[in-house]
Amino acid sequence: MKILIATYSWSGRTARLADQIADRLPDADRYQIAVPDGTYSVTDMYATSDQATQQLKTGNYPALVNPLPDLGRYDLILVSSPVWSG
């Protein structure tokens, strides 16, 4: 089975969890979901949450820094991200 672990982490906590999963799935590929520097506040989680909520409402999402891999190659894709305003 071909596995991809795709991760977006604002504070590093989600990345640490994804690392723990990857340790248990050493053959899995990794993909870092990243947006351009300056897109979100690096110090204010609440401002970032408000901005993400607005983006969900408008569908105006930031560009990705890293090109997406060919997702059709994978049998399982694990996506980890913050749960702002969850």
C-alpha positions as CSV (number, residue, x, y, z in Angstrom):
1,M,0.0,0.0,0.0
2,K,1.4,3.4,-1.0
3,I,0.8,6.0,1.8
4,L,1.2,9.8,1.8
5,I,1.3,11.9,5.0
6,A,0.4,15.5,4.1
7,T,0.9,18.0,6.9
8,Y,0.2,21.7,7.6
9,S,1.4,22.9,11.0
10,W,1.2,26.4,12.3
11,S,2.8,26.0,15.7
12,G,4.8,22.7,15.2
13,R,2.4,20.5,17.3
14,T,0.8,19.0,14.2
15,A,4.1,18.4,12.6
16,R,5.3,16.5,15.7
17,L,2.2,14.3,15.6
18,A,2.8,13.7,11.9
19,D,6.4,12.7,12.7
20,Q,5.2,10.2,15.2
21,I,2.9,8.7,12.6
22,A,5.7,8.6,10.0
23,D,7.9,6.8,12.5
24,R,5.3,4.0,12.4
25,L,5.0,4.1,8.7
26,P,8.6,4.4,7.5
27,D,7.7,3.7,3.8
28,A,5.2,6.5,3.6
29,D,5.9,9.6,1.6
30,R,5.7,13.0,3.2
31,Y,4.3,16.3,1.9
32,Q,4.5,19.6,3.7
33,I,1.5,21.8,3.0
34,A,3.0,25.3,3.1
35,V,1.9,28.8,2.2
36,P,4.1,31.8,1.5
37,D,5.8,33.4,4.4
38,G,3.7,36.3,5.8
39,T,0.4,34.7,4.9
40,Y,-0.5,34.1,8.5
41,S,0.6,35.6,11.8
42,V,3.4,33.6,13.3
43,T,2.6,34.8,16.8
44,D,-1.2,35.3,17.0
45,M,-3.2,32.0,16.8
46,Y,-6.5,33.9,17.1
47,A,-5.8,36.3,14.2
48,T,-4.7,33.3,12.1
49,S,-7.9,31.4,13.0
50,D,-10.0,34.4,12.1
51,Q,-8.2,34.7,8.8
52,A,-8.6,31.0,8.0
53,T,-12.3,31.2,8.9
54,Q,-12.7,34.1,6.4
55,Q,-10.9,32.1,3.8
56,L,-13.3,29.2,4.3
57,K,-16.2,31.6,3.8
58,T,-14.9,33.2,0.7
59,G,-13.0,30.3,-0.9
60,N,-10.0,32.7,-1.3
61,Y,-7.2,30.4,-0.2
62,P,-3.5,31.1,-0.3
63,A,-1.3,29.5,-2.9
64,L,0.7,26.5,-1.9
65,V,4.5,26.8,-1.9
66,N,5.2,23.2,-2.7
67,P,3.6,21.6,-5.7
68,L,1.2,18.8,-5.0
69,P,2.4,15.3,-5.6
70,D,0.4,13.0,-7.9
71,L,-2.3,12.0,-5.5
72,G,-3.5,9.3,-7.8
73,R,-0.4,7.3,-6.9
74,Y,-1.5,6.7,-3.3
75,D,-3.8,4.2,-1.7
76,L,-4.1,6.1,1.5
77,I,-3.6,9.8,2.2
78,L,-3.3,11.0,5.8
79,V,-3.9,14.7,6.2
80,S,-3.0,16.5,9.4
81,S,-3.7,20.2,10.1
82,P,-4.7,22.5,12.9
83,V,-8.3,22.5,13.9
84,W,-8.8,26.3,14.2
85,S,-12.3,27.3,15.3
86,G,-13.0,23.5,15.4
